Amino acid sequence: MRRKTIGLVAALAVAALAPAVVMSQSRDAEVTEKARTQGMAEAPALAQAAGLNCQIVDARFIGKNEDRKAKTSKSYYEVDCQEGMGFVMEADTGAGSYNLYTCLEASAPGADGKPSTLACKLPGNQNPQAELAQLAAKDGVSCPIANSRAIGRTSTATFFEVACQDGVTGYILNTGYPATADAKVDATNCLMYDQASTNIKCELTDAAARLRVVDQLAQSDAKSCAVTERRYVGATTDGSNYFEAACEDGKGYIYKVGTNGQLAESWDCARALGILGGCTLTDAREAATEQAALYTRLAQSAGFQCNVSKYAAFPAQTGKDVVELVCDDGAKPGGVAVFEASGKGTVYNCAYAPIAGYRCGLNDDKGAYAPLTADLKKVGKDSCVVSNQRLVGKTADGSAYIEVACADGLAGYMIQYKQNPITPAEAIGCAFAKGIAGGCKLPGNT
């Protein structure tokens, strides 16, 4: 289960957007034809020099800032792009330097709360939020955007916050610089920034309100929980989000929410140890000990002798409990258990688990070698002690093939298995197995 992480910058450089000469211009002045003519004549070449990928359909000259002491002359233009947000360009042609600000940035009030003198005025730039919503949609943000703000930028990225119409959900957008329509976008749920140590925070929506979803998840879950504490656990790369609830009765749960926003699965804290670090709002150690004892009894009832010391849950269908078991004596290999709600179950040793669709992660890979060595002996191959293995695949008739390598360095075998129950049918030497899914591939077998 791969966690989705956020890349955070230590500080955001937010440039001043109101030079003195520009500030002297009237904030309410209409866009004149003269300003438009000058803008359309000069802005395209400057945009190209600045690296702005924008097909300019409208432009205006805003003003110039002459700083005699610094011996600089900076000109300001507003441009409307055919696609994406509009920009205000700051051009110091003498120094060959340029700064590009989206209309959201340029229109933000100053530190004194007064309206920006660089606010975009061209007709095509009056709804930058709609353009920002299109950028957000590139990384899966599908909610209607109700509010937005520019946070700041670095030399390579621009940061925005967007809030959804539900009044709860929000995202931080990390776009390229400049934030053009073709920019790559990384949209991260505000929940991740709520608990991160960073200077980027969501301000358009309330953090406590975002966590109220935990109460809704608890109500929709079959397990009873009167929620007393809530925590956002994290997200995985498949777009799923995970939440933790502490309950009034001392129990706790982790809830998985799918990309559709609905509860997909839940685990009590005793079974959630391997899910993004497990529960932290409740002490799961006592519950985990009790759960391990229960799995020991269930495994032994299924004919698998194992005193369970550790376990990890797999995602499973409703009514089934699928867990990897680690045995405490260290000598006996663990396996993957599939328990029904009735208590009946099947335990696959780690050699057979891939055939059943699972893979051991807590147990040492070498634990699978002894059962495979025993299977070779069952089909008359007594000289090979297995030192490596891989699942080759399954066939339409239900057969499965596992390739094994031998400790003596001689070529190994493809073992064919029948399922229900899983039993070895034959072992084919690698020299004769070239027609099976491309043949043997383990070191020493090729």
C-alpha positions, -999 to +999 in steps of 0.1 A: +000+000+000+018+031-012+011+063+006+006+095-013+029+122+000+031+159-005+062+178-015+064+209+006+086+240+002+102+256+032+091+291+021+072+307-007+086+338-024+056+360-031+067+390-051+053+425-045+027+433-072+023+470-068+052+491-079+050+528-071+044+542-105+017+516-112+001+524-079-004+560-090-027+549-118-064+549-111-078+516-100-111+523-117-097+535-150-112+518-180-091+499-205-083+524-232-079+517-268-044+532-266-034+508-238-048+479-258-030+489-290+003+492-272-003+460-253-010+439-285+020+454-302+045+448-274+032+419-252+036+390-276+073+393-281+078+399-243+057+368-235+078+347-258+110+361-242+096+353-207+087+317-217+050+322-214+032+296-235+001+317-243-016+325-275-025+361-267-060+372-278-061+404-259-036+426-241-031+460-225-002+481-214-006+488-176+022+512-168+059+516-162+080+518-131+112+539-134+136+535-105+164+560-110+183+550-079+183+513-089+186+523-126+158+499-136+128+503-158+100+478-155+069+477-178+037+459-169+012+443-193-020+423-189-025+394-214-055+373-221-046+338-233-068+318-256-066+289-231-061+290-194-057+319-170-046+354-180-014+370-167+002+402-157+038+404-170+065+424-154+093+430-179+127+445-172+140+445-208+173+461-198+182+433-174+164+407-195+143+395-165+106+388-164+080+379-138+046+364-146+016+365-123-017+349-129-047+371-126-056+354-093-022+366-080-023+400-096-058+407-083-051+397-047-055+426-022-022+441-009-009+435+026-028+467+037-060+451+025-064+476-003-074+465-038-045+457-061-036+483-087-026+454-110-059+437-110-068+422-143-094+442-163-096+426-197-130+410-203-115+376-209-097+376-175-127+383-153-133+347-143-099+332-134-115+308-110-132+290-139-098+286-156-083+274-123-110+248-120-100+234-154-064+231-141-076+213-110-097+189-130-064+177-147-056+159-114-090+146-107-107+175-088-143+171-100-162+192-074-177+226-084-153+253-072-169+279-050-138+299-039-101+301-047-070+320-038-034+324-048-010+313-021+024+321-037+051+307-059+087+296-063+108+297-093+093+265-106+058+262-090+027+282-083+004+273-054-033+279-052-061+268-028-096+259-041-127+252-020-156+231-032-193+240-031-200+216-003-182+240+020-160+213+034-137+198+007-107+217-004-074+212-023-040+227-026-029+229-063+008+228-071+012+239-107+042+247-128+055+283-132+040+299-151+006+283-144-004+279-180-031+257-194-005+230-203+011+230-168+013+197-148-010+199-118-007+181-085-039+185-064-037+175-028-066+173-004-065+199+024-067+171+049-030+163+042-020+199+048-040+201+080-015+178+098+016+187+079+044+209+093+045+234+065+038+271+058+011+261+033-023+257+049-059+257+037-078+288+048-110+287+027-125+258+045-125+246+081-102+218+092-127+206+119-155+204+094-134+183+071-130+156+098-168+154+104-168+130+076-156+104+101-190+106+119-208+099+086-184+069+079-191+055+114-229+057+108-227+040+075-205+012+088-220-020+102-198-018+133-212+004+160-190+034+170-200+066+189-171+088+177-152+107+203-120+115+183-112+118+146-080+117+126-071+118+089-047+089+084-035+095+048-040+087+012-027+061-012-017+064-048-050+048-060-068+079-047-083+062-016-084+082+017-081+067+052-096+080+084-094+069+121-122+070+147-119+065+184-152+053+199-169+059+232-166+022+242-128+023+239-127+007+205-113+023+173-115+018+136-098+028+104-121+036+074-112+035+038-130+059+015-129+052-023-125+077-051-163+079-052-164+093-017-181+062-002-170+039+026-152+010+009-139-009+039-133-007+076-109-024+101-109-024+138-076-012+153-065-047+161-065-056+124-053-022+111-017-024+123-004-026+087-026+002+073-005+034+070+009+030+105-024+018+121-044+035+149-030+062+171-061+075+189-066+043+207-041+018+222-044-012+199-018-033+217-042-051+240-067-056+212-040-069+189-030-095+215-065-107+218-069-108+180-036-128+176-050-154+201-083-155+180-063-161+148-043-188+165-075-207+174-090-202+139-058-213+121-055-244+143-092-252+136-083-250+099-054-275+104-026-249+104-006-252+136+007-218+143+009-196+175+003-163+158+026-134+170+019-109+142-006-105+115-017-080+087-050-077+071-057-078+033-086-060+016-113-086+015-149-091+004-177-085+029-180-115+052-144-126+048-113-119+069-080-123+050-048-120+070-012-129+068-001-148+099+034-149+114+042-178+138+060-170+170+083-200+171+102-188+140+107-223+128+072-228+112+066-207+081+036-185+083+008-181+057-023-163+045-055-172+061-090-167+046-116-169+074-154-169+067-178-151+090-188-186+103-153-191+116-144-217+090-113-210+070-083-220+048-047-212+054-023-211+025+014-213+033+035-185+018+045-208-011+009-213-021-004-179-012+004-164-047-016-191-064-046-180-042-040-144-052-020-132-021+016-125-013+033-128+021+050-096+032+057-101+069+072-136+065+107-142+052+106-154+016+128-183+026+099-197+046+083-208+013+113-229+002+107-259+025+071-266+013+083-263-023+112-287-017+087-312-002+064-308-033+093-317-056+099-349-036+062-357-040+066-357-078+099-376-078+124-348-078+145-356-047+178-339-055+167-302-055+166-281-023+147-249-033+167-217-029+145-193-049+110-192-064+085-171-084+049-175-095+049-179-133+011-176-138-022-195-141-038-212-171-075-212-182-080-247-168-071-236-133-035-249-133-007-227-118+030-228-123+058-219-099+094-218-110+120-229-085+158-227-084+180-253-067+206-246-040+232-268-058+233-244-087+219-269-112+189-259-134+156-259-115+120-268-124+085-255-132+061-271-107+026-274-120-002-272-094-038-281-094-062-260-073-090-268-048-070-281-030-036-268-041-015-299-049+016-305-071+009-324-103+043-326-120+077-309-121+092-300-155+129-294-159+137-258-171+153-272-202+119-286-212+098-257-200+105-231-226+070-232-239+055-223-205+051-185-203+085-178-218+103-205-198+124-203-167+139-169-157+154-172-122+192-170-119+208-204-125+178-216-145+185-198-178 
